[in-house]
Amino acid sequence: MTLAGKRVLLIVAGGIAAFKVPELVRLLRKQDCGVTAVLTKAGAQFVTPLSLQVLTENKVYTNLFSLTDENEMGHIELSRAADLVVVAPATANILARMAAGIAEDLATTLLLATDKRVLVAPAMNVRMWLHPATVANMATLAARGVAVVGPDEGVMACNEYGFGRLAEPPAIVAAIAALLATADKPLAGKHILVTSGPTHEPIDPVRYIANRSSGRQGHAIAAALAELGARVSLVSGPVGIADPPGVEVRHVETAEQMLAACRAALPADAGVFAAAVADWRVANAADLKLKKAPGAPPPDLALTPNPDILTTIAAPGPLRPRLVVGFAAETHDLLRYAEDKRRRKGCDWIVANDVGAGTAIMGGTENEVHLLTEAGFEDWPRAGKDEVARRLARRIAEALA
Ligand code: CTP
């Protein structure tokens, strides 16, 4: 993995170990990795902004208020522009503030605002490292996906011996390289099945029962998952939109064909069932076109239930994907019906949306969804279907990590 062209946002907290930071920056710059440094107030006691500015060949940021100038980059942008956020040295104090979600200076504000992976390199006295508070904070951060390098064992500045020394700069660089290699593609090596679009249930060779699903949301989810490195098998009903790039697509018409294609695509690590499958098909579909005859009554269409694809794939068994995500489109009592659907269909998550009159969601380009999991529900803001898809893909990547 080459670090050339990558950008690291380096947060330097206060601690004697900060003396190793210039060497860390030098190693990163040697590989043409861009570094933007942010010093906490305490960090600036151990390493000067000027030395970091020279080494990073970049402006060094030291507090929140210097960013309020219109010409400066806002703190959100500063964290978004990076590929990875690294906290080195990470003191017990900054780890506690991260775990608690405190944003009281530039460094902690960036850490709370970032959507990028975070690597911490702890450095502190061994008793502070082993204190239950620090142990609990590290567990909280690990559960949120924060990566750790070190600390090493050895003699510390305080003359005590144990774990607490900042990892050596080459080890930190190696951890950065390993994280960046997987950071963009957290779903690499994973296989995900997605259904999308409506199904068409024939009445006769020229007529069918259908619904208003455009397939936009399901196709956007397939694309977003592929972008994160997953191998995606998309089983699509008849839609008027293009196949998403980088995705294996099976085109089907009916619910029965969709179920067969889904079964054929297993095993999968996750299944996302976004298709608006017709609940019923015509039991007595005609092989020949039904003809009108003067005075004759309209044909009687006997309906029979279609298989429920989501329920079938979510049923316990060796081929059940680890994570099964269903959708619920409701016009009223959304959360109650959606939670009921989650349990009844045996899926892990339900993406619920309100498709009531006036929402312009079904067939539209925007969506406003609620994610229901075992833990409860989250309201996501109304956004483009692509944005909703990217957010769901990131959540799936976290769940499968
Ligand atoms: N679904 C499916 N196969 C079906 C019907 C639905 O896989 N035959 C999936 C959809 O892709 C979606 C979820 O089930 O993920 C919810 O679909 P919905 O039609 O809203 O559920 P129903 O059980 O039909 O509920 P309702 O009582 O609202 O009709």
Boltz pocket constraint, residues with backbone or C-beta under 6 A from the ligand:
constraints:
  - pocket:
      binder: B
      contacts: [[A, 195], [A, 255], [A, 273], [A, 274], [A, 275], [A, 276], [A, 277], [A, 278], [A, 279], [A, 306], [A, 307], [A, 308], [A, 309], [A, 310], [A, 311], [A, 325], [A, 326], [A, 327], [A, 328], [A, 329], [A, 341], [A, 345]]
      max_distance: 6.0
